[in-house]
Amino acid sequence: MAKNEDTKTNDAPAKASTPPRLKTQFENEVAPALAEKFSLSNRMQRPSLDAIVINVNMGRFLDGTKIKPEVKSAVLDTLNVISGQKPIMLRAKKSVANFKVREGYETAAMVTLRRERMWHFLDRFINLATPRIKDFRGLKDSAFDKAGNYSVGLNEQGVFPEVDMTKTNVTHGMNINLVFSGSSPELSRFVLEQLGMPFEKKEDKKKGAA
């Protein structure tokens, strides 16, 4: 478990000449379809995507009790380039002897995206990053919690085209968490499907189980 070293994040919206494409799609198409399908005539009943949290755990890269400098630099550069926002470091809340983690020492990096930056990132993730995942057959549609938040893990940062893997010797994964409010697994799944999230198809699930 970890705690923030610095709770400040730069939530200034990304500069763009037009509103984020997926935000416009959500407001003009997805929200009305959501209201009709689930009988949510009251806007206050409808779910909303509030934030996207990207987290990289660096515990396996510890050198003694500290993260290797080249790893820390690579992870921070990755988060910066894919989010357009400066990440923060997280410190361990408690010591874990088996993982050489000591309370108060840095163990992870995180960035929290909101508003326009959030929508721009989601668009790039859906349409540019996921097609580059090796042997990709769709994202699991079971990774929703009771509040409708969705989590997905990536094995390497190179799926984002803005990351130049020829300039780094460090390969790392990350967890991407989509944070909803006023939602449920069913509602969030509908929203993400309508926005183009490439969930695993039922026929592919059957093939994998065979």
C-alpha positions in Angstrom: 0.0 0.0 0.0 1.2 3.5 -0.7 0.5 7.1 0.2 1.0 10.3 -1.7 4.3 12.1 -1.5 2.7 15.2 -3.0 -1.1 15.4 -3.4 -0.9 18.2 -5.9 -1.6 17.4 -9.5 -1.8 19.6 -12.5 -5.4 19.3 -13.7 -5.2 22.1 -16.2 -7.0 21.0 -19.4 -5.0 20.1 -22.4 -5.0 22.9 -25.0 -7.1 22.0 -28.0 -9.0 23.9 -30.7 -12.0 21.7 -30.4 -13.6 19.8 -27.4 -12.4 16.2 -26.9 -14.0 13.9 -29.5 -15.1 11.3 -26.9 -16.5 13.9 -24.6 -18.7 15.3 -27.4 -19.7 11.7 -28.3 -20.7 11.0 -24.7 -22.8 14.1 -24.3 -24.5 13.9 -27.7 -24.9 10.2 -28.2 -24.0 8.0 -25.2 -25.9 10.0 -22.5 -29.2 10.0 -24.4 -28.8 6.3 -25.3 -28.1 5.6 -21.6 -31.1 7.5 -20.5 -33.4 5.6 -22.9 -32.0 2.1 -22.3 -32.0 2.3 -18.5 -34.9 4.7 -18.0 -32.7 7.4 -16.5 -34.7 10.6 -17.3 -33.2 12.4 -14.4 -29.6 13.6 -15.3 -28.6 13.2 -11.7 -29.2 9.4 -12.0 -26.8 9.0 -14.9 -23.2 7.9 -14.4 -20.2 10.1 -15.3 -16.5 9.4 -15.9 -14.7 11.6 -13.3 -11.1 10.6 -13.6 -8.5 8.2 -15.0 -5.7 7.2 -12.6 -2.6 5.6 -14.1 -0.3 3.8 -11.6 3.1 2.2 -12.0 4.3 0.0 -9.2 8.1 -0.1 -9.1 8.6 -2.6 -6.3 10.4 -5.2 -8.4 12.9 -2.6 -9.5 14.2 -1.8 -6.0 17.9 -1.6 -5.4 18.1 -2.2 -1.7 15.4 0.1 -0.4 15.5 2.6 -3.3 14.2 2.4 -6.9 16.9 2.2 -9.5 17.4 5.8 -10.8 17.2 4.7 -14.5 13.9 2.9 -13.8 12.4 5.9 -11.9 13.4 8.2 -14.7 11.9 5.9 -17.4 8.6 5.5 -15.5 8.2 9.2 -14.9 9.0 10.0 -18.5 6.5 7.5 -19.7 3.7 8.8 -17.5 4.5 12.4 -18.5 4.5 11.7 -22.3 1.3 9.5 -22.3 -0.7 11.8 -20.1 0.7 15.3 -20.8 0.8 15.8 -17.0 3.6 15.6 -14.4 3.2 12.4 -12.3 3.8 12.1 -8.5 5.7 9.6 -6.5 4.0 7.4 -3.9 5.6 6.2 -0.7 5.0 2.9 1.1 2.6 3.1 4.0 4.1 0.1 5.7 7.1 -2.2 5.5 6.8 -5.5 3.6 9.9 -7.6 4.3 9.2 -10.2 1.5 9.2 -7.4 -1.1 12.0 -5.4 0.5 9.6 -2.5 0.8 10.3 -0.1 3.7 7.8 2.3 5.2 8.2 5.9 3.8 10.3 4.9 0.8 9.1 5.5 -2.8 7.5 2.5 -4.4 5.3 3.7 -7.2 4.4 6.6 -9.5 0.9 7.9 -10.3 -0.9 10.5 -12.4 -4.6 11.5 -12.1 -6.3 12.8 -15.2 -9.5 14.8 -15.2 -11.6 16.9 -17.7 -10.2 17.4 -21.2 -6.9 15.5 -20.5 -8.9 12.5 -19.3 -11.0 12.4 -22.5 -8.0 12.8 -24.8 -6.1 10.0 -23.0 -9.1 7.7 -23.2 -9.5 8.3 -26.9 -5.8 7.5 -27.5 -6.0 4.4 -25.3 -9.0 3.0 -27.1 -8.1 3.8 -30.6 -4.3 3.8 -30.7 -2.9 1.8 -27.8 -5.2 -1.3 -27.5 -4.7 -2.3 -31.2 -1.0 -2.4 -30.5 -1.3 -4.9 -27.6 0.4 -8.2 -28.7 -2.2 -11.0 -29.5 -5.0 -8.7 -28.5 -8.4 -10.3 -28.4 -10.2 -7.7 -26.3 -10.2 -6.3 -22.8 -11.8 -8.3 -20.0 -15.3 -7.1 -19.2 -15.2 -8.5 -15.7 -12.8 -6.0 -14.2 -15.5 -3.7 -12.8 -16.0 -3.1 -9.1 -19.3 -2.6 -7.4 -19.2 1.1 -8.0 -18.7 0.6 -11.7 -15.0 1.6 -11.8 -13.0 -0.2 -14.4 -9.4 -1.4 -14.2 -7.1 -2.7 -16.9 -3.4 -3.7 -16.7 -0.8 -3.3 -19.4 2.4 -5.3 -19.6 4.5 -2.7 -21.4 4.5 1.0 -22.1 5.3 0.6 -25.8 1.7 0.1 -26.8 1.4 3.9 -26.6 2.8 5.2 -30.0 4.2 8.3 -28.3 6.6 6.2 -26.3 9.8 5.5 -28.2 11.1 2.2 -26.9 14.4 2.6 -28.8 15.3 5.3 -26.3 14.9 3.2 -23.1 16.2 0.0 -21.7 13.4 -0.3 -19.1 10.2 -2.1 -19.9 7.4 -1.7 -17.4 3.7 -2.1 -17.2 1.0 0.0 -15.6 -2.5 -0.1 -14.2 -5.2 2.2 -15.7 -8.3 2.8 -13.5 -11.4 4.5 -14.9 -13.2 6.2 -12.0 -17.0 6.6 -12.4 -19.5 8.3 -10.1 -23.2 7.3 -9.8 -22.6 4.1 -11.7 -22.7 0.3 -11.5 -20.9 -2.4 -13.5 -23.8 -2.6 -16.0 -24.0 1.2 -16.6 -20.2 1.7 -16.9 -19.9 -1.2 -19.3 -22.6 0.3 -21.5 -20.9 3.7 -21.5 -17.5 2.3 -22.4 -18.9 0.0 -25.1 -20.7 3.0 -26.7 -17.4 4.9 -26.6 -15.7 2.1 -28.4 -13.9 0.2 -25.6 -12.8 -3.1 -27.3 -14.1 -5.6 -24.8 -13.5 -9.3 -25.4 -16.3 -10.8 -27.6 -18.4 -13.7 -26.3 -17.3 -16.0 -29.1 -13.6 -15.3 -28.2 -14.3 -16.2 -24.6 -15.8 -19.5 -25.6 -12.8 -20.3 -27.8 -10.4 -19.5 -24.9 -12.4 -21.7 -22.5 -12.4 -24.6 -25.0 
